[in-house]
Amino acid sequence: MSTQSYAVIASGGRQLRVEAGQTVRVDRLNVTPEQGVTFDRVLLVGNGDDVRIGTPQVEGASVRGTVVREQRDRKIIVFKKKRRKGYKKTRGHRQYFTLVHIDSIDG
């Protein structure tokens, strides 16, 4: 029985559980498509029953991936209102994100 290794990485203020071969959405990275990216902030590395937890990061561990594309998320409506004052304001916002294909987990 083979087990797939996994890791928990921190990117853009979020923590993500990733496995090799998976495609994940991270906050916008300043990287062009088809270019490689390395995540050095690895908080946990696991392979079956062998789990290493960092304090706060696992020493010598890294996750390598390839940028697939960068695009914008769906629109989020921001609505503000103060009751009985006649004040209301509507704004929209679309956040950029980057799709990254995880190639390997080292460490």
Jmol script that loads the backbone (N, CA, C; Angstrom):
load data "model"
ATOM      1  N   MET A   1       0.843  -1.179   0.000  1.00  0.00           N
ATOM      2  CA  MET A   1       0.000   0.000   0.000  1.00  0.00           C
ATOM      3  C   MET A   1       0.884   1.236   0.000  1.00  0.00           C
ATOM      4  N   SER A   2       0.805   2.044  -1.047  1.00  0.00           N
ATOM      5  CA  SER A   2       1.609   3.254  -1.112  1.00  0.00           C
ATOM      6  C   SER A   2       0.779   4.442  -0.659  1.00  0.00           C
ATOM      7  N   THR A   3       1.426   5.348   0.028  1.00  0.00           N
ATOM      8  CA  THR A   3       0.725   6.536   0.497  1.00  0.00           C
ATOM      9  C   THR A   3       1.315   7.747  -0.186  1.00  0.00           C
ATOM     10  N   GLN A   4       0.473   8.700  -0.467  1.00  0.00           N
ATOM     11  CA  GLN A   4       0.882   9.933  -1.128  1.00  0.00           C
ATOM     12  C   GLN A   4       1.366  10.927  -0.081  1.00  0.00           C
ATOM     13  N   SER A   5       2.478  11.568  -0.352  1.00  0.00           N
ATOM     14  CA  SER A   5       2.957  12.577   0.585  1.00  0.00           C
ATOM     15  C   SER A   5       2.182  13.875   0.372  1.00  0.00           C
ATOM     16  N   TYR A   6       2.059  14.638   1.444  1.00  0.00           N
ATOM     17  CA  TYR A   6       1.329  15.896   1.396  1.00  0.00           C
ATOM     18  C   TYR A   6       2.073  16.917   2.236  1.00  0.00           C
ATOM     19  N   ALA A   7       1.688  18.166   2.068  1.00  0.00           N
ATOM     20  CA  ALA A   7       2.324  19.248   2.817  1.00  0.00           C
ATOM     21  C   ALA A   7       1.301  20.345   3.059  1.00  0.00           C
ATOM     22  N   VAL A   8       1.532  21.120   4.097  1.00  0.00           N
ATOM     23  CA  VAL A   8       0.734  22.309   4.364  1.00  0.00           C
ATOM     24  C   VAL A   8       1.657  23.493   4.154  1.00  0.00           C
ATOM     25  N   ILE A   9       1.289  24.376   3.214  1.00  0.00           N
ATOM     26  CA  ILE A   9       2.120  25.537   2.901  1.00  0.00           C
ATOM     27  C   ILE A   9       1.369  26.811   3.267  1.00  0.00           C
ATOM     28  N   ALA A  10       2.118  27.877   3.477  1.00  0.00           N
ATOM     29  CA  ALA A  10       1.534  29.194   3.728  1.00  0.00           C
ATOM     30  C   ALA A  10       1.853  30.074   2.530  1.00  0.00           C
ATOM     31  N   SER A  11       0.806  30.654   1.950  1.00  0.00           N
ATOM     32  CA  SER A  11       0.985  31.530   0.803  1.00  0.00           C
ATOM     33  C   SER A  11      -0.104  32.585   0.816  1.00  0.00           C
ATOM     34  N   GLY A  12       0.279  33.837   0.824  1.00  0.00           N
ATOM     35  CA  GLY A  12      -0.688  34.920   0.764  1.00  0.00           C
ATOM     36  C   GLY A  12      -1.585  35.026   1.970  1.00  0.00           C
ATOM     37  N   GLY A  13      -1.080  34.676   3.145  1.00  0.00           N
ATOM     38  CA  GLY A  13      -1.879  34.763   4.346  1.00  0.00           C
ATOM     39  C   GLY A  13      -2.819  33.594   4.556  1.00  0.00           C
ATOM     40  N   ARG A  14      -2.755  32.583   3.706  1.00  0.00           N
ATOM     41  CA  ARG A  14      -3.603  31.400   3.829  1.00  0.00           C
ATOM     42  C   ARG A  14      -2.727  30.168   3.979  1.00  0.00           C
ATOM     43  N   GLN A  15      -3.298  29.116   4.536  1.00  0.00           N
ATOM     44  CA  GLN A  15      -2.616  27.837   4.646  1.00  0.00           C
ATOM     45  C   GLN A  15      -3.351  26.831   3.775  1.00  0.00           C
ATOM     46  N   LEU A  16      -2.593  26.093   2.950  1.00  0.00           N
ATOM     47  CA  LEU A  16      -3.178  25.154   2.004  1.00  0.00           C
ATOM     48  C   LEU A  16      -2.556  23.780   2.176  1.00  0.00           C
ATOM     49  N   ARG A  17      -3.387  22.739   2.127  1.00  0.00           N
ATOM     50  CA  ARG A  17      -2.885  21.365   2.121  1.00  0.00           C
ATOM     51  C   ARG A  17      -2.739  20.957   0.660  1.00  0.00           C
ATOM     52  N   VAL A  18      -1.530  20.575   0.256  1.00  0.00           N
ATOM     53  CA  VAL A  18      -1.267  20.263  -1.146  1.00  0.00           C
ATOM     54  C   VAL A  18      -0.647  18.880  -1.269  1.00  0.00           C
ATOM     55  N   GLU A  19      -0.860  18.267  -2.425  1.00  0.00           N
ATOM     56  CA  GLU A  19      -0.251  16.996  -2.792  1.00  0.00           C
ATOM     57  C   GLU A  19       0.363  17.150  -4.173  1.00  0.00           C
ATOM     58  N   ALA A  20       1.320  16.305  -4.499  1.00  0.00           N
ATOM     59  CA  ALA A  20       1.944  16.345  -5.817  1.00  0.00           C
ATOM     60  C   ALA A  20       0.900  15.987  -6.874  1.00  0.00           C
ATOM     61  N   GLY A  21       0.873  16.740  -7.971  1.00  0.00           N
ATOM     62  CA  GLY A  21      -0.073  16.510  -9.049  1.00  0.00           C
ATOM     63  C   GLY A  21      -1.361  17.301  -8.914  1.00  0.00           C
ATOM     64  N   GLN A  22      -1.528  18.010  -7.821  1.00  0.00           N
ATOM     65  CA  GLN A  22      -2.742  18.777  -7.564  1.00  0.00           C
ATOM     66  C   GLN A  22      -2.591  20.195  -8.119  1.00  0.00           C
ATOM     67  N   THR A  23      -3.707  20.814  -8.518  1.00  0.00           N
ATOM     68  CA  THR A  23      -3.712  22.202  -8.948  1.00  0.00           C
ATOM     69  C   THR A  23      -4.446  23.017  -7.891  1.00  0.00           C
ATOM     70  N   VAL A  24      -3.781  24.062  -7.373  1.00  0.00           N
ATOM     71  CA  VAL A  24      -4.354  24.859  -6.292  1.00  0.00           C
ATOM     72  C   VAL A  24      -4.441  26.321  -6.693  1.00  0.00           C
ATOM     73  N   ARG A  25      -5.368  27.036  -6.041  1.00  0.00           N
ATOM     74  CA  ARG A  25      -5.523  28.474  -6.238  1.00  0.00           C
ATOM     75  C   ARG A  25      -4.852  29.191  -5.083  1.00  0.00           C
ATOM     76  N   VAL A  26      -3.920  30.075  -5.398  1.00  0.00           N
ATOM     77  CA  VAL A  26      -3.264  30.888  -4.383  1.00  0.00           C
ATOM     78  C   VAL A  26      -3.473  32.352  -4.737  1.00  0.00           C
ATOM     79  N   ASP A  27      -3.257  33.225  -3.760  1.00  0.00           N
ATOM     80  CA  ASP A  27      -3.345  34.647  -4.044  1.00  0.00           C
ATOM     81  C   ASP A  27      -2.316  35.000  -5.111  1.00  0.00           C
ATOM     82  N   ARG A  28      -2.543  36.090  -5.795  1.00  0.00           N
ATOM     83  CA  ARG A  28      -1.746  36.488  -6.953  1.00  0.00           C
ATOM     84  C   ARG A  28      -0.249  36.484  -6.656  1.00  0.00           C
ATOM     85  N   LEU A  29       0.504  35.793  -7.512  1.00  0.00           N
ATOM     86  CA  LEU A  29       1.965  35.760  -7.437  1.00  0.00           C
ATOM     87  C   LEU A  29       2.520  36.574  -8.592  1.00  0.00           C
ATOM     88  N   ASN A  30       3.660  37.177  -8.403  1.00  0.00           N
ATOM     89  CA  ASN A  30       4.279  37.989  -9.442  1.00  0.00           C
ATOM     90  C   ASN A  30       5.156  37.095 -10.324  1.00  0.00           C
ATOM     91  N   VAL A  31       4.505  36.116 -10.987  1.00  0.00           N
ATOM     92  CA  VAL A  31       5.199  35.130 -11.802  1.00  0.00           C
ATOM     93  C   VAL A  31       4.417  34.958 -13.101  1.00  0.00           C
ATOM     94  N   THR A  32       5.137  34.791 -14.216  1.00  0.00           N
ATOM     95  CA  THR A  32       4.475  34.589 -15.501  1.00  0.00           C
ATOM     96  C   THR A  32       4.058  33.123 -15.664  1.00  0.00           C
ATOM     97  N   PRO A  33       3.053  32.849 -16.500  1.00  0.00           N
ATOM     98  CA  PRO A  33       2.632  31.459 -16.723  1.00  0.00           C
ATOM     99  C   PRO A  33       3.764  30.601 -17.273  1.00  0.00           C
ATOM    100  N   GLU A  34       3.701  29.311 -16.972  1.00  0.00           N
ATOM    101  CA  GLU A  34       4.692  28.305 -17.368  1.00  0.00           C
ATOM    102  C   GLU A  34       6.022  28.470 -16.631  1.00  0.00           C
ATOM    103  N   GLN A  35       6.096  29.368 -15.684  1.00  0.00           N
ATOM    104  CA  GLN A  35       7.327  29.565 -14.918  1.00  0.00           C
ATOM    105  C   GLN A  35       7.216  28.797 -13.608  1.00  0.00           C
ATOM    106  N   GLY A  36       8.342  28.338 -13.096  1.00  0.00           N
ATOM    107  CA  GLY A  36       8.355  27.580 -11.856  1.00  0.00           C
ATOM    108  C   GLY A  36       8.287  28.486 -10.639  1.00  0.00           C
ATOM    109  N   VAL A  37       7.711  27.961  -9.561  1.00  0.00           N
ATOM    110  CA  VAL A  37       7.608  28.694  -8.319  1.00  0.00           C
ATOM    111  C   VAL A  37       7.921  27.722  -7.171  1.00  0.00           C
ATOM    112  N   THR A  38       8.595  28.227  -6.140  1.00  0.00           N
ATOM    113  CA  THR A  38       8.946  27.411  -4.985  1.00  0.00           C
ATOM    114  C   THR A  38       8.348  28.022  -3.735  1.00  0.00           C
ATOM    115  N   PHE A  39       7.637  27.205  -2.971  1.00  0.00           N
ATOM    116  CA  PHE A  39       7.070  27.632  -1.700  1.00  0.00           C
ATOM    117  C   PHE A  39       7.993  27.142  -0.588  1.00  0.00           C
ATOM    118  N   ASP A  40       8.634  28.070   0.115  1.00  0.00           N
ATOM    119  CA  ASP A  40       9.577  27.713   1.172  1.00  0.00           C
ATOM    120  C   ASP A  40       8.929  27.693   2.551  1.00  0.00           C
ATOM    121  N   ARG A  41       7.777  28.319   2.688  1.00  0.00           N
ATOM    122  CA  ARG A  41       7.083  28.346   3.981  1.00  0.00           C
ATOM    123  C   ARG A  41       6.224  27.094   4.123  1.00  0.00           C
ATOM    124  N   VAL A  42       6.881  25.973   4.438  1.00  0.00           N
ATOM    125  CA  VAL A  42       6.208  24.682   4.606  1.00  0.00           C
ATOM    126  C   VAL A  42       6.003  24.461   6.100  1.00  0.00           C
ATOM    127  N   LEU A  43       4.749  24.321   6.516  1.00  0.00           N
ATOM    128  CA  LEU A  43       4.420  24.197   7.930  1.00  0.00           C
ATOM    129  C   LEU A  43       4.335  22.751   8.394  1.00  0.00           C
ATOM    130  N   LEU A  44       4.049  21.826   7.478  1.00  0.00           N
ATOM    131  CA  LEU A  44       3.894  20.422   7.835  1.00  0.00           C
ATOM    132  C   LEU A  44       4.177  19.569   6.606  1.00  0.00           C
ATOM    133  N   VAL A  45       4.853  18.446   6.814  1.00  0.00           N
ATOM    134  CA  VAL A  45       5.095  17.482   5.746  1.00  0.00           C
ATOM    135  C   VAL A  45       4.686  16.116   6.271  1.00  0.00           C
ATOM    136  N   GLY A  46       3.851  15.420   5.502  1.00  0.00           N
ATOM    137  CA  GLY A  46       3.395  14.105   5.933  1.00  0.00           C
ATOM    138  C   GLY A  46       3.510  13.093   4.826  1.00  0.00           C
ATOM    139  N   ASN A  47       3.822  11.840   5.224  1.00  0.00           N
ATOM    140  CA  ASN A  47       3.889  10.729   4.287  1.00  0.00           C
ATOM    141  C   ASN A  47       3.418   9.494   5.045  1.00  0.00           C
ATOM    142  N   GLY A  48       2.129   9.215   4.968  1.00  0.00           N
ATOM    143  CA  GLY A  48       1.579   8.086   5.717  1.00  0.00           C
ATOM    144  C   GLY A  48       1.564   8.397   7.207  1.00  0.00           C
ATOM    145  N   ASP A  49       2.217   7.550   7.994  1.00  0.00           N
ATOM    146  CA  ASP A  49       2.284   7.752   9.443  1.00  0.00           C
ATOM    147  C   ASP A  49       3.427   8.673   9.849  1.00  0.00           C
ATOM    148  N   ASP A  50       4.330   8.970   8.929  1.00  0.00           N
ATOM    149  CA  ASP A  50       5.468   9.849   9.220  1.00  0.00           C
ATOM    150  C   ASP A  50       5.054  11.300   8.978  1.00  0.00           C
ATOM    151  N   VAL A  51       4.871  12.067  10.049  1.00  0.00           N
ATOM    152  CA  VAL A  51       4.439  13.458   9.946  1.00  0.00           C
ATOM    153  C   VAL A  51       5.461  14.339  10.652  1.00  0.00           C
ATOM    154  N   ARG A  52       5.937  15.361   9.944  1.00  0.00           N
ATOM    155  CA  ARG A  52       6.867  16.326  10.544  1.00  0.00           C
ATOM    156  C   ARG A  52       6.185  17.677  10.610  1.00  0.00           C
ATOM    157  N   ILE A  53       6.142  18.234  11.820  1.00  0.00           N
ATOM    158  CA  ILE A  53       5.504  19.523  12.040  1.00  0.00           C
ATOM    159  C   ILE A  53       6.596  20.540  12.324  1.00  0.00           C
ATOM    160  N   GLY A  54       6.536  21.680  11.658  1.00  0.00           N
ATOM    161  CA  GLY A  54       7.548  22.709  11.824  1.00  0.00           C
ATOM    162  C   GLY A  54       7.265  23.608  13.009  1.00  0.00           C
ATOM    163  N   THR A  55       8.310  24.276  13.471  1.00  0.00           N
ATOM    164  CA  THR A  55       8.180  25.230  14.582  1.00  0.00           C
ATOM    165  C   THR A  55       8.833  26.545  14.206  1.00  0.00           C
ATOM    166  N   PRO A  56       8.308  27.416  13.437  1.00  0.00           N
ATOM    167  CA  PRO A  56       7.027  27.332  12.749  1.00  0.00           C
ATOM    168  C   PRO A  56       7.108  26.670  11.382  1.00  0.00           C
ATOM    169  N   GLN A  57       8.322  26.488  10.831  1.00  0.00           N
ATOM    170  CA  GLN A  57       8.450  25.898   9.496  1.00  0.00           C
ATOM    171  C   GLN A  57       9.321  24.659   9.572  1.00  0.00           C
ATOM    172  N   VAL A  58       9.104  23.721   8.645  1.00  0.00           N
ATOM    173  CA  VAL A  58       9.906  22.510   8.564  1.00  0.00           C
ATOM    174  C   VAL A  58      11.231  22.866   7.896  1.00  0.00           C
ATOM    175  N   GLU A  59      12.324  22.563   8.573  1.00  0.00           N
ATOM    176  CA  GLU A  59      13.659  22.890   8.049  1.00  0.00           C
ATOM    177  C   GLU A  59      13.973  22.055   6.807  1.00  0.00           C
ATOM    178  N   GLY A  60      14.424  22.708   5.760  1.00  0.00           N
ATOM    179  CA  GLY A  60      14.855  22.030   4.541  1.00  0.00           C
ATOM    180  C   GLY A  60      13.728  21.548   3.637  1.00  0.00           C
ATOM    181  N   ALA A  61      12.504  21.845   3.968  1.00  0.00           N
ATOM    182  CA  ALA A  61      11.380  21.389   3.150  1.00  0.00           C
ATOM    183  C   ALA A  61      10.952  22.499   2.186  1.00  0.00           C
ATOM    184  N   SER A  62      10.524  22.090   1.006  1.00  0.00           N
ATOM    185  CA  SER A  62      10.017  23.044   0.024  1.00  0.00           C
ATOM    186  C   SER A  62       9.034  22.330  -0.894  1.00  0.00           C
ATOM    187  N   VAL A  63       8.181  23.111  -1.515  1.00  0.00           N
ATOM    188  CA  VAL A  63       7.200  22.589  -2.459  1.00  0.00           C
ATOM    189  C   VAL A  63       7.404  23.327  -3.772  1.00  0.00           C
ATOM    190  N   ARG A  64       7.590  22.553  -4.851  1.00  0.00           N
ATOM    191  CA  ARG A  64       7.810  23.158  -6.164  1.00  0.00           C
ATOM    192  C   ARG A  64       6.577  22.989  -7.028  1.00  0.00           C
ATOM    193  N   GLY A  65       6.287  24.037  -7.794  1.00  0.00           N
ATOM    194  CA  GLY A  65       5.128  23.997  -8.674  1.00  0.00           C
ATOM    195  C   GLY A  65       5.364  24.800  -9.928  1.00  0.00           C
ATOM    196  N   THR A  66       4.412  24.707 -10.852  1.00  0.00           N
ATOM    197  CA  THR A  66       4.455  25.444 -12.110  1.00  0.00           C
ATOM    198  C   THR A  66       3.182  26.276 -12.222  1.00  0.00           C
ATOM    199  N   VAL A  67       3.343  27.536 -12.578  1.00  0.00           N
ATOM    200  CA  VAL A  67       2.196  28.423 -12.722  1.00  0.00           C
ATOM    201  C   VAL A  67       1.434  28.047 -13.994  1.00  0.00           C
ATOM    202  N   VAL A  68       0.139  27.795 -13.847  1.00  0.00           N
ATOM    203  CA  VAL A  68      -0.701  27.443 -14.989  1.00  0.00           C
ATOM    204  C   VAL A  68      -1.222  28.712 -15.652  1.00  0.00           C
ATOM    205  N   ARG A  69      -1.891  29.550 -14.863  1.00  0.00           N
ATOM    206  CA  ARG A  69      -2.392  30.821 -15.389  1.00  0.00           C
ATOM    207  C   ARG A  69      -2.773  31.729 -14.229  1.00  0.00           C
ATOM    208  N   GLU A  70      -2.998  32.985 -14.592  1.00  0.00           N
ATOM    209  CA  GLU A  70      -3.456  33.981 -13.630  1.00  0.00           C
ATOM    210  C   GLU A  70      -4.779  34.526 -14.149  1.00  0.00           C
ATOM    211  N   GLN A  71      -5.763  34.625 -13.288  1.00  0.00           N
ATOM    212  CA  GLN A  71      -7.040  35.169 -13.718  1.00  0.00           C
ATOM    213  C   GLN A  71      -7.739  35.842 -12.555  1.00  0.00           C
ATOM    214  N   ARG A  72      -8.947  36.357 -12.817  1.00  0.00           N
ATOM    215  CA  ARG A  72      -9.701  37.063 -11.788  1.00  0.00           C
ATOM    216  C   ARG A  72     -10.872  36.206 -11.325  1.00  0.00           C
ATOM    217  N   ASP A  73     -11.160  36.310 -10.057  1.00  0.00           N
ATOM    218  CA  ASP A  73     -12.244  35.563  -9.446  1.00  0.00           C
ATOM    219  C   ASP A  73     -13.580  36.211  -9.792  1.00  0.00           C
ATOM    220  N   ARG A  74     -14.679  35.613  -9.353  1.00  0.00           N
ATOM    221  CA  ARG A  74     -15.992  36.193  -9.605  1.00  0.00           C
ATOM    222  C   ARG A  74     -16.146  37.490  -8.817  1.00  0.00           C
ATOM    223  N   LYS A  75     -17.081  38.310  -9.232  1.00  0.00           N
ATOM    224  CA  LYS A  75     -17.271  39.615  -8.603  1.00  0.00           C
ATOM    225  C   LYS A  75     -17.921  39.475  -7.236  1.00  0.00           C
ATOM    226  N   ILE A  76     -17.400  40.228  -6.288  1.00  0.00           N
ATOM    227  CA  ILE A  76     -17.956  40.291  -4.942  1.00  0.00           C
ATOM    228  C   ILE A  76     -18.584  41.664  -4.776  1.00  0.00           C
ATOM    229  N   ILE A  77     -19.836  41.692  -4.341  1.00  0.00           N
ATOM    230  CA  ILE A  77     -20.558  42.943  -4.138  1.00  0.00           C
ATOM    231  C   ILE A  77     -20.352  43.418  -2.704  1.00  0.00           C
ATOM    232  N   VAL A  78     -19.912  44.662  -2.552  1.00  0.00           N
ATOM    233  CA  VAL A  78     -19.736  45.280  -1.238  1.00  0.00           C
ATOM    234  C   VAL A  78     -20.828  46.329  -1.100  1.00  0.00           C
ATOM    235  N   PHE A  79     -21.736  46.143  -0.132  1.00  0.00           N
ATOM    236  CA  PHE A  79     -22.868  47.046   0.060  1.00  0.00           C
ATOM    237  C   PHE A  79     -22.813  47.627   1.464  1.00  0.00           C
ATOM    238  N   LYS A  80     -22.837  48.944   1.557  1.00  0.00           N
ATOM    239  CA  LYS A  80     -22.819  49.641   2.838  1.00  0.00           C
ATOM    240  C   LYS A  80     -24.110  50.429   2.994  1.00  0.00           C
ATOM    241  N   LYS A  81     -24.648  50.443   4.205  1.00  0.00           N
ATOM    242  CA  LYS A  81     -25.889  51.162   4.453  1.00  0.00           C
ATOM    243  C   LYS A  81     -25.938  51.592   5.913  1.00  0.00           C
ATOM    244  N   LYS A  82     -26.462  52.790   6.131  1.00  0.00           N
ATOM    245  CA  LYS A  82     -26.746  53.259   7.491  1.00  0.00           C
ATOM    246  C   LYS A  82     -28.245  53.483   7.581  1.00  0.00           C
ATOM    247  N   ARG A  83     -28.871  52.806   8.479  1.00  0.00           N
ATOM    248  CA  ARG A  83     -30.325  52.871   8.543  1.00  0.00           C
ATOM    249  C   ARG A  83     -30.816  54.255   8.969  1.00  0.00           C
ATOM    250  N   ARG A  84     -31.924  54.620   8.385  1.00  0.00           N
ATOM    251  CA  ARG A  84     -32.630  55.882   8.662  1.00  0.00           C
ATOM    252  C   ARG A  84     -31.824  57.129   8.287  1.00  0.00           C
ATOM    253  N   LYS A  85     -30.738  56.997   7.590  1.00  0.00           N
ATOM    254  CA  LYS A  85     -29.914  58.159   7.233  1.00  0.00           C
ATOM    255  C   LYS A  85     -29.905  58.428   5.731  1.00  0.00           C
ATOM    256  N   GLY A  86     -30.480  57.544   4.944  1.00  0.00           N
ATOM    257  CA  GLY A  86     -30.491  57.736   3.501  1.00  0.00           C
ATOM    258  C   GLY A  86     -29.141  57.470   2.852  1.00  0.00           C
ATOM    259  N   TYR A  87     -28.268  56.753   3.546  1.00  0.00           N
ATOM    260  CA  TYR A  87     -26.928  56.479   3.029  1.00  0.00           C
ATOM    261  C   TYR A  87     -26.839  55.029   2.597  1.00  0.00           C
ATOM    262  N   LYS A  88     -26.468  54.825   1.343  1.00  0.00           N
ATOM    263  CA  LYS A  88     -26.140  53.482   0.881  1.00  0.00           C
ATOM    264  C   LYS A  88     -25.165  53.594  -0.286  1.00  0.00           C
ATOM    265  N   LYS A  89     -24.261  52.640  -0.340  1.00  0.00           N
ATOM    266  CA  LYS A  89     -23.210  52.664  -1.348  1.00  0.00           C
ATOM    267  C   LYS A  89     -22.940  51.228  -1.795  1.00  0.00           C
ATOM    268  N   THR A  90     -22.856  51.004  -3.088  1.00  0.00           N
ATOM    269  CA  THR A  90     -22.586  49.685  -3.636  1.00  0.00           C
ATOM    270  C   THR A  90     -21.303  49.744  -4.448  1.00  0.00           C
ATOM    271  N   ARG A  91     -20.406  48.829  -4.171  1.00  0.00           N
ATOM    272  CA  ARG A  91     -19.145  48.712  -4.904  1.00  0.00           C
ATOM    273  C   ARG A  91     -18.917  47.254  -5.262  1.00  0.00           C
ATOM    274  N   GLY A  92     -18.174  47.014  -6.323  1.00  0.00           N
ATOM    275  CA  GLY A  92     -17.818  45.662  -6.728  1.00  0.00           C
ATOM    276  C   GLY A  92     -16.314  45.481  -6.699  1.00  0.00           C
ATOM    277  N   HIS A  93     -15.884  44.218  -6.570  1.00  0.00           N
ATOM    278  CA  HIS A  93     -14.458  43.935  -6.496  1.00  0.00           C
ATOM    279  C   HIS A  93     -14.198  42.553  -7.078  1.00  0.00           C
ATOM    280  N   ARG A  94     -13.158  42.448  -7.896  1.00  0.00           N
ATOM    281  CA  ARG A  94     -12.727  41.157  -8.436  1.00  0.00           C
ATOM    282  C   ARG A  94     -11.275  40.941  -8.066  1.00  0.00           C
ATOM    283  N   GLN A  95     -11.018  39.873  -7.318  1.00  0.00           N
ATOM    284  CA  GLN A  95      -9.675  39.571  -6.817  1.00  0.00           C
ATOM    285  C   GLN A  95      -8.912  38.725  -7.842  1.00  0.00           C
ATOM    286  N   TYR A  96      -7.632  39.008  -8.025  1.00  0.00           N
ATOM    287  CA  TYR A  96      -6.778  38.180  -8.868  1.00  0.00           C
ATOM    288  C   TYR A  96      -6.327  36.950  -8.082  1.00  0.00           C
ATOM    289  N   PHE A  97      -6.152  35.833  -8.795  1.00  0.00           N
ATOM    290  CA  PHE A  97      -5.553  34.641  -8.192  1.00  0.00           C
ATOM    291  C   PHE A  97      -4.692  33.944  -9.233  1.00  0.00           C
ATOM    292  N   THR A  98      -3.835  33.058  -8.768  1.00  0.00           N
ATOM    293  CA  THR A  98      -2.921  32.325  -9.627  1.00  0.00           C
ATOM    294  C   THR A  98      -3.170  30.831  -9.447  1.00  0.00           C
ATOM    295  N   LEU A  99      -3.312  30.091 -10.549  1.00  0.00           N
ATOM    296  CA  LEU A  99      -3.430  28.640 -10.499  1.00  0.00           C
ATOM    297  C   LEU A  99      -2.038  28.043 -10.592  1.00  0.00           C
ATOM    298  N   VAL A 100      -1.700  27.182  -9.627  1.00  0.00           N
ATOM    299  CA  VAL A 100      -0.371  26.570  -9.575  1.00  0.00           C
ATOM    300  C   VAL A 100      -0.539  25.051  -9.552  1.00  0.00           C
ATOM    301  N   HIS A 101       0.175  24.367 -10.453  1.00  0.00           N
ATOM    302  CA  HIS A 101       0.204  22.913 -10.464  1.00  0.00           C
ATOM    303  C   HIS A 101       1.388  22.462  -9.602  1.00  0.00           C
ATOM    304  N   ILE A 102       1.128  21.676  -8.584  1.00  0.00           N
ATOM    305  CA  ILE A 102       2.175  21.217  -7.665  1.00  0.00           C
ATOM    306  C   ILE A 102       2.931  20.069  -8.318  1.00  0.00           C
ATOM    307  N   ASP A 103       4.243  20.243  -8.491  1.00  0.00           N
ATOM    308  CA  ASP A 103       5.070  19.236  -9.135  1.00  0.00           C
ATOM    309  C   ASP A 103       5.664  18.253  -8.130  1.00  0.00           C
ATOM    310  N   SER A 104       6.256  18.763  -7.056  1.00  0.00           N
ATOM    311  CA  SER A 104       6.909  17.859  -6.114  1.00  0.00           C
ATOM    312  C   SER A 104       6.972  18.482  -4.724  1.00  0.00           C
ATOM    313  N   ILE A 105       7.091  17.602  -3.725  1.00  0.00           N
ATOM    314  CA  ILE A 105       7.256  17.999  -2.337  1.00  0.00           C
ATOM    315  C   ILE A 105       8.612  17.474  -1.886  1.00  0.00           C
ATOM    316  N   ASP A 106       9.518  18.372  -1.537  1.00  0.00           N
ATOM    317  CA  ASP A 106      10.873  17.987  -1.132  1.00  0.00           C
ATOM    318  C   ASP A 106      11.021  18.150   0.365  1.00  0.00           C
ATOM    319  N   GLY A 107      11.575  17.152   1.002  1.00  0.00           N
ATOM    320  CA  GLY A 107      11.835  17.261   2.449  1.00  0.00           C
ATOM    321  C   GLY A 107      10.917  16.378   3.157  1.00  0.00           C
TER     322      GLY A 107
END
end "model"
wireframe off; spacefill off
backbone 0.3
color backbone group
